[in-house]
Amino acid sequence: MSAESNFSNAKFLTVAEVAEVMRVSKMTVYRLVHSGEMPAVRFGRSYRVPEAAVEQYLKGAVVDGHTGTA
């Protein structure tokens, strides 16, 4: 089993917890999950997002404010 598919040590967050960490609405988190931009596991009618996925998403979403002009 690869490290990516082994969730035994993963900490999962609810959509509400992810929204709070990212300071966005729950609907924004649902959009990210449904679009595939943020991986999630579905348990019944609710979703759980691996904490590492949130960290990875935020690292990839960093915007460089440098415009390259002097």
PQR file with spaces between the fields and no chain letter, atoms N, CA, C, O and H, PARSE charges and radii, in Angstrom:
ATOM       1  N    MET     1       0.855   -1.191    0.000 -0.4000 1.5000
ATOM       2  CA   MET     1       0.000    0.000    0.000 -0.0000 2.0000
ATOM       3  C    MET     1       0.889    1.239    0.000  0.5500 1.7000
ATOM       4  O    MET     1       1.822    1.332    0.798 -0.5500 1.4000
ATOM       5  N    SER     2       0.614    2.174   -0.872 -0.4000 1.5000
ATOM       6  CA   SER     2       1.427    3.383   -0.957 -0.0000 2.0000
ATOM       7  C    SER     2       1.124    4.316    0.215  0.5500 1.7000
ATOM       8  O    SER     2       0.100    4.190    0.887 -0.5500 1.4000
ATOM       9  H    SER     2      -0.143    2.099   -1.521  0.4000 1.0000
ATOM      10  N    ALA     3       2.033    5.241    0.437 -0.4000 1.5000
ATOM      11  CA   ALA     3       1.861    6.189    1.541 -0.0000 2.0000
ATOM      12  C    ALA     3       0.646    7.072    1.325  0.5500 1.7000
ATOM      13  O    ALA     3       0.007    7.487    2.292 -0.5500 1.4000
ATOM      14  H    ALA     3       2.865    5.343   -0.109  0.4000 1.0000
ATOM      15  N    GLU     4       0.312    7.370    0.057 -0.4000 1.5000
ATOM      16  CA   GLU     4      -0.821    8.240   -0.214 -0.0000 2.0000
ATOM      17  C    GLU     4      -2.153    7.576    0.110  0.5500 1.7000
ATOM      18  O    GLU     4      -3.101    8.251    0.512 -0.5500 1.4000
ATOM      19  H    GLU     4       0.832    7.033   -0.729  0.4000 1.0000
ATOM      20  N    SER     5      -2.232    6.263   -0.061 -0.4000 1.5000
ATOM      21  CA   SER     5      -3.502    5.589    0.176 -0.0000 2.0000
ATOM      22  C    SER     5      -3.625    5.038    1.590  0.5500 1.7000
ATOM      23  O    SER     5      -4.659    4.465    1.931 -0.5500 1.4000
ATOM      24  H    SER     5      -1.462    5.714   -0.388  0.4000 1.0000
ATOM      25  N    ASN     6      -2.607    5.195    2.417 -0.4000 1.5000
ATOM      26  CA   ASN     6      -2.646    4.720    3.791 -0.0000 2.0000
ATOM      27  C    ASN     6      -3.044    5.879    4.698  0.5500 1.7000
ATOM      28  O    ASN     6      -2.251    6.786    4.951 -0.5500 1.4000
ATOM      29  H    ASN     6      -1.766    5.660    2.140  0.4000 1.0000
ATOM      30  N    PHE     7      -4.282    5.837    5.183 -0.4000 1.5000
ATOM      31  CA   PHE     7      -4.801    6.925    6.005 -0.0000 2.0000
ATOM      32  C    PHE     7      -4.762    6.599    7.493  0.5500 1.7000
ATOM      33  O    PHE     7      -5.401    7.290    8.286 -0.5500 1.4000
ATOM      34  H    PHE     7      -4.927    5.100    4.977  0.4000 1.0000
ATOM      35  N    SER     8      -4.019    5.552    7.894 -0.4000 1.5000
ATOM      36  CA   SER     8      -4.034    5.144    9.296 -0.0000 2.0000
ATOM      37  C    SER     8      -3.490    6.218   10.235  0.5500 1.7000
ATOM      38  O    SER     8      -3.898    6.289   11.395 -0.5500 1.4000
ATOM      39  H    SER     8      -3.499    4.991    7.249  0.4000 1.0000
ATOM      40  N    ASN     9      -2.579    7.048    9.749 -0.4000 1.5000
ATOM      41  CA   ASN     9      -2.004    8.103   10.591 -0.0000 2.0000
ATOM      42  C    ASN     9      -2.546    9.484   10.248  0.5500 1.7000
ATOM      43  O    ASN     9      -2.110   10.483   10.821 -0.5500 1.4000
ATOM      44  H    ASN     9      -2.248    6.990    8.808  0.4000 1.0000
ATOM      45  N    ALA    10      -3.487    9.545    9.323 -0.4000 1.5000
ATOM      46  CA   ALA    10      -4.001   10.839    8.866 -0.0000 2.0000
ATOM      47  C    ALA    10      -5.005   11.403    9.861  0.5500 1.7000
ATOM      48  O    ALA    10      -5.792   10.673   10.463 -0.5500 1.4000
ATOM      49  H    ALA    10      -3.840    8.734    8.857  0.4000 1.0000
ATOM      50  N    LYS    11      -4.956   12.715   10.016 -0.4000 1.5000
ATOM      51  CA   LYS    11      -5.960   13.413   10.815 -0.0000 2.0000
ATOM      52  C    LYS    11      -6.942   14.045    9.833  0.5500 1.7000
ATOM      53  O    LYS    11      -6.539   14.736    8.898 -0.5500 1.4000
ATOM      54  H    LYS    11      -4.316   13.308    9.528  0.4000 1.0000
ATOM      55  N    PHE    12      -8.216   13.806   10.051 -0.4000 1.5000
ATOM      56  CA   PHE    12      -9.247   14.317    9.165 -0.0000 2.0000
ATOM      57  C    PHE    12      -9.964   15.495    9.791  0.5500 1.7000
ATOM      58  O    PHE    12     -10.188   15.535   11.001 -0.5500 1.4000
ATOM      59  H    PHE    12      -8.543   13.244   10.811  0.4000 1.0000
ATOM      60  N    LEU    13     -10.323   16.456    8.949 -0.4000 1.5000
ATOM      61  CA   LEU    13     -11.059   17.631    9.388 -0.0000 2.0000
ATOM      62  C    LEU    13     -12.434   17.639    8.738  0.5500 1.7000
ATOM      63  O    LEU    13     -12.600   17.162    7.615 -0.5500 1.4000
ATOM      64  H    LEU    13     -10.141   16.424    7.966  0.4000 1.0000
ATOM      65  N    THR    14     -13.403   18.173    9.435 -0.4000 1.5000
ATOM      66  CA   THR    14     -14.729   18.356    8.840 -0.0000 2.0000
ATOM      67  C    THR    14     -14.674   19.542    7.882  0.5500 1.7000
ATOM      68  O    THR    14     -13.716   20.316    7.897 -0.5500 1.4000
ATOM      69  H    THR    14     -13.268   18.561   10.347  0.4000 1.0000
ATOM      70  N    VAL    15     -15.687   19.680    7.064 -0.4000 1.5000
ATOM      71  CA   VAL    15     -15.768   20.808    6.142 -0.0000 2.0000
ATOM      72  C    VAL    15     -15.781   22.118    6.930  0.5500 1.7000
ATOM      73  O    VAL    15     -15.142   23.090    6.527 -0.5500 1.4000
ATOM      74  H    VAL    15     -16.465   19.051    7.051  0.4000 1.0000
ATOM      75  N    ALA    16     -16.496   22.147    8.036 -0.4000 1.5000
ATOM      76  CA   ALA    16     -16.549   23.356    8.863 -0.0000 2.0000
ATOM      77  C    ALA    16     -15.168   23.705    9.423  0.5500 1.7000
ATOM      78  O    ALA    16     -14.793   24.877    9.467 -0.5500 1.4000
ATOM      79  H    ALA    16     -17.015   21.358    8.363  0.4000 1.0000
ATOM      80  N    GLU    17     -14.416   22.696    9.848 -0.4000 1.5000
ATOM      81  CA   GLU    17     -13.072   22.943   10.376 -0.0000 2.0000
ATOM      82  C    GLU    17     -12.136   23.456    9.283  0.5500 1.7000
ATOM      83  O    GLU    17     -11.331   24.357    9.521 -0.5500 1.4000
ATOM      84  H    GLU    17     -14.720   21.744    9.813  0.4000 1.0000
ATOM      85  N    VAL    18     -12.244   22.880    8.087 -0.4000 1.5000
ATOM      86  CA   VAL    18     -11.423   23.347    6.964 -0.0000 2.0000
ATOM      87  C    VAL    18     -11.770   24.794    6.641  0.5500 1.7000
ATOM      88  O    VAL    18     -10.879   25.615    6.424 -0.5500 1.4000
ATOM      89  H    VAL    18     -12.898   22.149    7.893  0.4000 1.0000
ATOM      90  N    ALA    19     -13.060   25.109    6.609 -0.4000 1.5000
ATOM      91  CA   ALA    19     -13.500   26.474    6.326 -0.0000 2.0000
ATOM      92  C    ALA    19     -12.943   27.441    7.355  0.5500 1.7000
ATOM      93  O    ALA    19     -12.544   28.552    7.007 -0.5500 1.4000
ATOM      94  H    ALA    19     -13.784   24.443    6.786  0.4000 1.0000
ATOM      95  N    GLU    20     -12.910   27.035    8.611 -0.4000 1.5000
ATOM      96  CA   GLU    20     -12.398   27.902    9.670 -0.0000 2.0000
ATOM      97  C    GLU    20     -10.892   28.127    9.514  0.5500 1.7000
ATOM      98  O    GLU    20     -10.410   29.249    9.670 -0.5500 1.4000
ATOM      99  H    GLU    20     -13.234   26.132    8.893  0.4000 1.0000
ATOM     100  N    VAL    21     -10.155   27.060    9.207 -0.4000 1.5000
ATOM     101  CA   VAL    21      -8.705   27.172    9.029 -0.0000 2.0000
ATOM     102  C    VAL    21      -8.379   28.079    7.851  0.5500 1.7000
ATOM     103  O    VAL    21      -7.472   28.908    7.928 -0.5500 1.4000
ATOM     104  H    VAL    21     -10.547   26.149    9.080  0.4000 1.0000
ATOM     105  N    MET    22      -9.125   27.916    6.758 -0.4000 1.5000
ATOM     106  CA   MET    22      -8.851   28.681    5.543 -0.0000 2.0000
ATOM     107  C    MET    22      -9.527   30.051    5.547  0.5500 1.7000
ATOM     108  O    MET    22      -9.266   30.880    4.675 -0.5500 1.4000
ATOM     109  H    MET    22      -9.862   27.243    6.696  0.4000 1.0000
ATOM     110  N    ARG    23     -10.393   30.283    6.529 -0.4000 1.5000
ATOM     111  CA   ARG    23     -11.162   31.533    6.630 -0.0000 2.0000
ATOM     112  C    ARG    23     -11.996   31.786    5.370  0.5500 1.7000
ATOM     113  O    ARG    23     -11.999   32.877    4.800 -0.5500 1.4000
ATOM     114  H    ARG    23     -10.605   29.609    7.237  0.4000 1.0000
ATOM     115  N    VAL    24     -12.702   30.728    4.966 -0.4000 1.5000
ATOM     116  CA   VAL    24     -13.636   30.813    3.845 -0.0000 2.0000
ATOM     117  C    VAL    24     -14.953   30.180    4.295  0.5500 1.7000
ATOM     118  O    VAL    24     -15.050   29.648    5.401 -0.5500 1.4000
ATOM     119  H    VAL    24     -12.699   29.842    5.429  0.4000 1.0000
ATOM     120  N    SER    25     -15.962   30.242    3.431 -0.4000 1.5000
ATOM     121  CA   SER    25     -17.245   29.626    3.786 -0.0000 2.0000
ATOM     122  C    SER    25     -17.194   28.119    3.560  0.5500 1.7000
ATOM     123  O    SER    25     -16.335   27.611    2.840 -0.5500 1.4000
ATOM     124  H    SER    25     -15.884   30.674    2.533  0.4000 1.0000
ATOM     125  N    LYS    26     -18.132   27.417    4.191 -0.4000 1.5000
ATOM     126  CA   LYS    26     -18.236   25.978    3.981 -0.0000 2.0000
ATOM     127  C    LYS    26     -18.540   25.676    2.519  0.5500 1.7000
ATOM     128  O    LYS    26     -18.066   24.674    1.984 -0.5500 1.4000
ATOM     129  H    LYS    26     -18.830   27.830    4.776  0.4000 1.0000
ATOM     130  N    MET    27     -19.330   26.535    1.865 -0.4000 1.5000
ATOM     131  CA   MET    27     -19.661   26.329    0.458 -0.0000 2.0000
ATOM     132  C    MET    27     -18.406   26.355   -0.406  0.5500 1.7000
ATOM     133  O    MET    27     -18.305   25.596   -1.370 -0.5500 1.4000
ATOM     134  H    MET    27     -19.715   27.349    2.300  0.4000 1.0000
ATOM     135  N    THR    28     -17.451   27.214   -0.073 -0.4000 1.5000
ATOM     136  CA   THR    28     -16.195   27.266   -0.816 -0.0000 2.0000
ATOM     137  C    THR    28     -15.446   25.952   -0.683  0.5500 1.7000
ATOM     138  O    THR    28     -14.891   25.452   -1.661 -0.5500 1.4000
ATOM     139  H    THR    28     -17.533   27.830    0.710  0.4000 1.0000
ATOM     140  N    VAL    29     -15.423   25.391    0.511 -0.4000 1.5000
ATOM     141  CA   VAL    29     -14.764   24.105    0.727 -0.0000 2.0000
ATOM     142  C    VAL    29     -15.469   23.016   -0.071  0.5500 1.7000
ATOM     143  O    VAL    29     -14.811   22.194   -0.708 -0.5500 1.4000
ATOM     144  H    VAL    29     -15.874   25.797    1.306  0.4000 1.0000
ATOM     145  N    TYR    30     -16.811   22.999   -0.043 -0.4000 1.5000
ATOM     146  CA   TYR    30     -17.550   22.013   -0.832 -0.0000 2.0000
ATOM     147  C    TYR    30     -17.228   22.144   -2.314  0.5500 1.7000
ATOM     148  O    TYR    30     -17.096   21.135   -3.006 -0.5500 1.4000
ATOM     149  H    TYR    30     -17.345   23.667    0.475  0.4000 1.0000
ATOM     150  N    ARG    31     -17.100   23.374   -2.813 -0.4000 1.5000
ATOM     151  CA   ARG    31     -16.751   23.583   -4.230 -0.0000 2.0000
ATOM     152  C    ARG    31     -15.371   23.016   -4.537  0.5500 1.7000
ATOM     153  O    ARG    31     -15.177   22.382   -5.574 -0.5500 1.4000
ATOM     154  H    ARG    31     -17.208   24.194   -2.250  0.4000 1.0000
ATOM     155  N    LEU    32     -14.412   23.240   -3.643 -0.4000 1.5000
ATOM     156  CA   LEU    32     -13.067   22.704   -3.840 -0.0000 2.0000
ATOM     157  C    LEU    32     -13.076   21.179   -3.855  0.5500 1.7000
ATOM     158  O    LEU    32     -12.380   20.559   -4.658 -0.5500 1.4000
ATOM     159  H    LEU    32     -14.570   23.755   -2.801  0.4000 1.0000
ATOM     160  N    VAL    33     -13.857   20.580   -2.975 -0.4000 1.5000
ATOM     161  CA   VAL    33     -13.952   19.124   -2.912 -0.0000 2.0000
ATOM     162  C    VAL    33     -14.608   18.581   -4.179  0.5500 1.7000
ATOM     163  O    VAL    33     -14.090   17.649   -4.793 -0.5500 1.4000
ATOM     164  H    VAL    33     -14.423   21.084   -2.322  0.4000 1.0000
ATOM     165  N    HIS    34     -15.739   19.155   -4.570 -0.4000 1.5000
ATOM     166  CA   HIS    34     -16.470   18.662   -5.738 -0.0000 2.0000
ATOM     167  C    HIS    34     -15.706   18.867   -7.041  0.5500 1.7000
ATOM     168  O    HIS    34     -15.854   18.078   -7.974 -0.5500 1.4000
ATOM     169  H    HIS    34     -16.160   19.912   -4.071  0.4000 1.0000
ATOM     170  N    SER    35     -14.892   19.916   -7.117 -0.4000 1.5000
ATOM     171  CA   SER    35     -14.113   20.176   -8.332 -0.0000 2.0000
ATOM     172  C    SER    35     -12.858   19.304   -8.397  0.5500 1.7000
ATOM     173  O    SER    35     -12.212   19.218   -9.441 -0.5500 1.4000
ATOM     174  H    SER    35     -14.772   20.558   -6.360  0.4000 1.0000
ATOM     175  N    GLY    36     -12.519   18.664   -7.287 -0.4000 1.5000
ATOM     176  CA   GLY    36     -11.332   17.821   -7.248 -0.0000 2.0000
ATOM     177  C    GLY    36     -10.070   18.566   -6.858  0.5500 1.7000
ATOM     178  O    GLY    36      -8.990   17.976   -6.830 -0.5500 1.4000
ATOM     179  H    GLY    36     -13.044   18.734   -6.439  0.4000 1.0000
ATOM     180  N    GLU    37     -10.184   19.852   -6.555 -0.4000 1.5000
ATOM     181  CA   GLU    37      -9.011   20.630   -6.159 -0.0000 2.0000
ATOM     182  C    GLU    37      -8.525   20.254   -4.764  0.5500 1.7000
ATOM     183  O    GLU    37      -7.348   20.427   -4.446 -0.5500 1.4000
ATOM     184  H    GLU    37     -11.062   20.331   -6.578  0.4000 1.0000
ATOM     185  N    MET    38      -9.429   19.741   -3.932 -0.4000 1.5000
ATOM     186  CA   MET    38      -9.069   19.322   -2.585 -0.0000 2.0000
ATOM     187  C    MET    38      -9.619   17.914   -2.365  0.5500 1.7000
ATOM     188  O    MET    38     -10.829   17.698   -2.430 -0.5500 1.4000
ATOM     189  H    MET    38     -10.385   19.600   -4.190  0.4000 1.0000
ATOM     190  N    PRO    39      -8.726   16.957   -2.103 -0.5600 1.5000
ATOM     191  CA   PRO    39      -9.201   15.590   -1.884  0.2800 2.0000
ATOM     192  C    PRO    39      -9.989   15.464   -0.588  0.5500 1.7000
ATOM     193  O    PRO    39      -9.708   16.153    0.392 -0.5500 1.4000
ATOM     194  N    ALA    40     -10.965   14.586   -0.594 -0.4000 1.5000
ATOM     195  CA   ALA    40     -11.782   14.344    0.596 -0.0000 2.0000
ATOM     196  C    ALA    40     -12.305   12.923    0.558  0.5500 1.7000
ATOM     197  O    ALA    40     -12.372   12.289   -0.496 -0.5500 1.4000
ATOM     198  H    ALA    40     -11.193   14.026   -1.390  0.4000 1.0000
ATOM     199  N    VAL    41     -12.672   12.441    1.727 -0.4000 1.5000
ATOM     200  CA   VAL    41     -13.272   11.122    1.863 -0.0000 2.0000
ATOM     201  C    VAL    41     -14.710   11.322    2.298  0.5500 1.7000
ATOM     202  O    VAL    41     -14.991   12.124    3.189 -0.5500 1.4000
ATOM     203  H    VAL    41     -12.617   12.955    2.582  0.4000 1.0000
ATOM     204  N    ARG    42     -15.613   10.600    1.676 -0.4000 1.5000
ATOM     205  CA   ARG    42     -17.021   10.752    2.019 -0.0000 2.0000
ATOM     206  C    ARG    42     -17.440    9.637    2.986  0.5500 1.7000
ATOM     207  O    ARG    42     -17.220    8.454    2.725 -0.5500 1.4000
ATOM     208  H    ARG    42     -15.384    9.948    0.953  0.4000 1.0000
ATOM     209  N    PHE    43     -18.039   10.037    4.092 -0.4000 1.5000
ATOM     210  CA   PHE    43     -18.591    9.113    5.075 -0.0000 2.0000
ATOM     211  C    PHE    43     -20.079    9.380    5.143  0.5500 1.7000
ATOM     212  O    PHE    43     -20.504   10.363    5.749 -0.5500 1.4000
ATOM     213  H    PHE    43     -18.218   10.998    4.304  0.4000 1.0000
ATOM     214  N    GLY    44     -20.868    8.530    4.535 -0.4000 1.5000
ATOM     215  CA   GLY    44     -22.309    8.770    4.496 -0.0000 2.0000
ATOM     216  C    GLY    44     -22.593   10.024    3.716  0.5500 1.7000
ATOM     217  O    GLY    44     -22.265   10.113    2.533 -0.5500 1.4000
ATOM     218  H    GLY    44     -20.523    7.732    4.042  0.4000 1.0000
ATOM     219  N    ARG    45     -23.204   11.001    4.366 -0.4000 1.5000
ATOM     220  CA   ARG    45     -23.529   12.263    3.701 -0.0000 2.0000
ATOM     221  C    ARG    45     -22.531   13.370    4.005  0.5500 1.7000
ATOM     222  O    ARG    45     -22.696   14.492    3.527 -0.5500 1.4000
ATOM     223  H    ARG    45     -23.470   10.929    5.328  0.4000 1.0000
ATOM     224  N    SER    46     -21.506   13.080    4.784 -0.4000 1.5000
ATOM     225  CA   SER    46     -20.542   14.120    5.146 -0.0000 2.0000
ATOM     226  C    SER    46     -19.167   13.821    4.554  0.5500 1.7000
ATOM     227  O    SER    46     -18.861   12.684    4.196 -0.5500 1.4000
ATOM     228  H    SER    46     -21.371   12.169    5.172  0.4000 1.0000
ATOM     229  N    TYR    47     -18.363   14.848    4.460 -0.4000 1.5000
ATOM     230  CA   TYR    47     -17.013   14.734    3.925 -0.0000 2.0000
ATOM     231  C    TYR    47     -15.999   14.992    5.024  0.5500 1.7000
ATOM     232  O    TYR    47     -16.240   15.772    5.946 -0.5500 1.4000
ATOM     233  H    TYR    47     -18.612   15.772    4.750  0.4000 1.0000
ATOM     234  N    ARG    48     -14.862   14.324    4.908 -0.4000 1.5000
ATOM     235  CA   ARG    48     -13.726   14.569    5.786 -0.0000 2.0000
ATOM     236  C    ARG    48     -12.524   14.815    4.891  0.5500 1.7000
ATOM     237  O    ARG    48     -12.285   14.088    3.926 -0.5500 1.4000
ATOM     238  H    ARG    48     -14.667   13.691    4.159  0.4000 1.0000
ATOM     239  N    VAL    49     -11.773   15.855    5.230 -0.4000 1.5000
ATOM     240  CA   VAL    49     -10.620   16.255    4.431 -0.0000 2.0000
ATOM     241  C    VAL    49      -9.355   15.970    5.228  0.5500 1.7000
ATOM     242  O    VAL    49      -9.241   16.395    6.377 -0.5500 1.4000
ATOM     243  H    VAL    49     -11.967   16.446    6.014  0.4000 1.0000
ATOM     244  N    PRO    50      -8.397   15.252    4.631 -0.5600 1.5000
ATOM     245  CA   PRO    50      -7.133   15.028    5.352  0.2800 2.0000
ATOM     246  C    PRO    50      -6.445   16.359    5.645  0.5500 1.7000
ATOM     247  O    PRO    50      -6.358   17.227    4.776 -0.5500 1.4000
ATOM     248  N    GLU    51      -5.963   16.509    6.858 -0.4000 1.5000
ATOM     249  CA   GLU    51      -5.300   17.745    7.257 -0.0000 2.0000
ATOM     250  C    GLU    51      -4.127   18.066    6.334  0.5500 1.7000
ATOM     251  O    GLU    51      -3.883   19.229    6.013 -0.5500 1.4000
ATOM     252  H    GLU    51      -6.033   15.804    7.563  0.4000 1.0000
ATOM     253  N    ALA    52      -3.405   17.030    5.911 -0.4000 1.5000
ATOM     254  CA   ALA    52      -2.259   17.234    5.014 -0.0000 2.0000
ATOM     255  C    ALA    52      -2.711   17.813    3.676  0.5500 1.7000
ATOM     256  O    ALA    52      -1.970   18.575    3.055 -0.5500 1.4000
ATOM     257  H    ALA    52      -3.604   16.086    6.172  0.4000 1.0000
ATOM     258  N    ALA    53      -3.910   17.465    3.224 -0.4000 1.5000
ATOM     259  CA   ALA    53      -4.421   17.995    1.962 -0.0000 2.0000
ATOM     260  C    ALA    53      -4.693   19.490    2.075  0.5500 1.7000
ATOM     261  O    ALA    53      -4.476   20.238    1.122 -0.5500 1.4000
ATOM     262  H    ALA    53      -4.512   16.845    3.728  0.4000 1.0000
ATOM     263  N    VAL    54      -5.167   19.923    3.234 -0.4000 1.5000
ATOM     264  CA   VAL    54      -5.412   21.353    3.455 -0.0000 2.0000
ATOM     265  C    VAL    54      -4.087   22.099    3.440  0.5500 1.7000
ATOM     266  O    VAL    54      -3.971   23.149    2.808 -0.5500 1.4000
ATOM     267  H    VAL    54      -5.344   19.315    4.009  0.4000 1.0000
ATOM     268  N    GLU    55      -3.085   21.560    4.137 -0.4000 1.5000
ATOM     269  CA   GLU    55      -1.767   22.189    4.176 -0.0000 2.0000
ATOM     270  C    GLU    55      -1.168   22.272    2.774  0.5500 1.7000
ATOM     271  O    GLU    55      -0.609   23.301    2.396 -0.5500 1.4000
ATOM     272  H    GLU    55      -3.180   20.707    4.651  0.4000 1.0000
ATOM     273  N    GLN    56      -1.284   21.200    2.013 -0.4000 1.5000
ATOM     274  CA   GLN    56      -0.751   21.165    0.651 -0.0000 2.0000
ATOM     275  C    GLN    56      -1.479   22.172   -0.241  0.5500 1.7000
ATOM     276  O    GLN    56      -0.844   22.863   -1.038 -0.5500 1.4000
ATOM     277  H    GLN    56      -1.739   20.364    2.320  0.4000 1.0000
ATOM     278  N    TYR    57      -2.784   22.258   -0.116 -0.4000 1.5000
ATOM     279  CA   TYR    57      -3.555   23.208   -0.915 -0.0000 2.0000
ATOM     280  C    TYR    57      -3.125   24.640   -0.609  0.5500 1.7000
ATOM     281  O    TYR    57      -2.938   25.444   -1.522 -0.5500 1.4000
ATOM     282  H    TYR    57      -3.300   21.697    0.531  0.4000 1.0000
ATOM     283  N    LEU    58      -2.970   24.955    0.666 -0.4000 1.5000
ATOM     284  CA   LEU    58      -2.588   26.308    1.057 -0.0000 2.0000
ATOM     285  C    LEU    58      -1.174   26.651    0.577  0.5500 1.7000
ATOM     286  O    LEU    58      -0.918   27.784    0.169 -0.5500 1.4000
ATOM     287  H    LEU    58      -3.122   24.302    1.407  0.4000 1.0000
ATOM     288  N    LYS    59      -0.261   25.685    0.624 -0.4000 1.5000
ATOM     289  CA   LYS    59       1.092   25.931    0.133 -0.0000 2.0000
ATOM     290  C    LYS    59       1.077   26.213   -1.367  0.5500 1.7000
ATOM     291  O    LYS    59       1.836   27.054   -1.850 -0.5500 1.4000
ATOM     292  H    LYS    59      -0.469   24.765    0.955  0.4000 1.0000
ATOM     293  N    GLY    60       0.222   25.516   -2.099 -0.4000 1.5000
ATOM     294  CA   GLY    60       0.127   25.709   -3.541 -0.0000 2.0000
ATOM     295  C    GLY    60      -0.626   26.958   -3.932  0.5500 1.7000
ATOM     296  O    GLY    60      -0.537   27.402   -5.077 -0.5500 1.4000
ATOM     297  H    GLY    60      -0.394   24.832   -1.707  0.4000 1.0000
ATOM     298  N    ALA    61      -1.371   27.537   -2.998 -0.4000 1.5000
ATOM     299  CA   ALA    61      -2.197   28.702   -3.291 -0.0000 2.0000
ATOM     300  C    ALA    61      -1.507   30.016   -2.939  0.5500 1.7000
ATOM     301  O    ALA    61      -2.115   31.081   -3.047 -0.5500 1.4000
ATOM     302  H    ALA    61      -1.444   27.176   -2.068  0.4000 1.0000
ATOM     303  N    VAL    62      -0.254   29.951   -2.521 -0.4000 1.5000
ATOM     304  CA   VAL    62       0.470   31.163   -2.148 -0.0000 2.0000
ATOM     305  C    VAL    62       0.670   32.022   -3.384  0.5500 1.7000
ATOM     306  O    VAL    62       1.105   31.535   -4.428 -0.5500 1.4000
ATOM     307  H    VAL    62       0.240   29.086   -2.434  0.4000 1.0000
ATOM     308  N    VAL    63       0.351   33.297   -3.259 -0.4000 1.5000
ATOM     309  CA   VAL    63       0.477   34.243   -4.362 -0.0000 2.0000
ATOM     310  C    VAL    63       1.710   35.098   -4.143  0.5500 1.7000
ATOM     311  O    VAL    63       1.908   35.665   -3.069 -0.5500 1.4000
ATOM     312  H    VAL    63      -0.003   33.693   -2.412  0.4000 1.0000
ATOM     313  N    ASP    64       2.532   35.183   -5.171 -0.4000 1.5000
ATOM     314  CA   ASP    64       3.735   36.018   -5.095 -0.0000 2.0000
ATOM     315  C    ASP    64       3.335   37.426   -5.488  0.5500 1.7000
ATOM     316  O    ASP    64       2.902   37.654   -6.617 -0.5500 1.4000
ATOM     317  H    ASP    64       2.372   34.722   -6.043  0.4000 1.0000
ATOM     318  N    GLY    65       3.475   38.368   -4.577 -0.4000 1.5000
ATOM     319  CA   GLY    65       3.072   39.745   -4.831 -0.0000 2.0000
ATOM     320  C    GLY    65       4.063   40.506   -5.692  0.5500 1.7000
ATOM     321  O    GLY    65       3.790   41.646   -6.069 -0.5500 1.4000
ATOM     322  H    GLY    65       3.827   38.183   -3.660  0.4000 1.0000
ATOM     323  N    HIS    66       5.192   39.922   -6.012 -0.4000 1.5000
ATOM     324  CA   HIS    66       6.201   40.599   -6.819 -0.0000 2.0000
ATOM     325  C    HIS    66       5.768   40.645   -8.274  0.5500 1.7000
ATOM     326  O    HIS    66       5.453   39.609   -8.859 -0.5500 1.4000
ATOM     327  H    HIS    66       5.415   38.996   -5.706  0.4000 1.0000
ATOM     328  N    THR    67       5.746   41.831   -8.865 -0.4000 1.5000
ATOM     329  CA   THR    67       5.270   42.003  -10.241 -0.0000 2.0000
ATOM     330  C    THR    67       6.398   41.912  -11.256  0.5500 1.7000
ATOM     331  O    THR    67       6.136   41.788  -12.452 -0.5500 1.4000
ATOM     332  H    THR    67       6.001   42.673   -8.389  0.4000 1.0000
ATOM     333  N    GLY    68       7.630   41.971  -10.810 -0.4000 1.5000
ATOM     334  CA   GLY    68       8.755   41.865  -11.727 -0.0000 2.0000
ATOM     335  C    GLY    68       9.163   43.199  -12.342  0.5500 1.7000
ATOM     336  O    GLY    68      10.092   43.244  -13.148 -0.5500 1.4000
ATOM     337  H    GLY    68       7.842   42.072   -9.838  0.4000 1.0000
ATOM     338  N    THR    69       8.484   44.284  -11.976 -0.4000 1.5000
ATOM     339  CA   THR    69       8.863   45.593  -12.487 -0.0000 2.0000
ATOM     340  C    THR    69       9.630   46.363  -11.435  0.5500 1.7000
ATOM     341  O    THR    69       9.426   46.173  -10.236 -0.5500 1.4000
ATOM     342  H    THR    69       7.729   44.247  -11.321  0.4000 1.0000
ATOM     343  N    ALA    70      10.505   47.226  -11.887 -0.4000 1.5000
ATOM     344  CA   ALA    70      11.318   47.992  -10.948 -0.0000 2.0000
ATOM     345  C    ALA    70      10.723   49.318  -10.616  0.5500 1.7000
ATOM     346  O    ALA    70      11.299   50.075   -9.835 -0.5500 1.4000
ATOM     347  H    ALA    70      10.671   47.380  -12.861  0.4000 1.0000
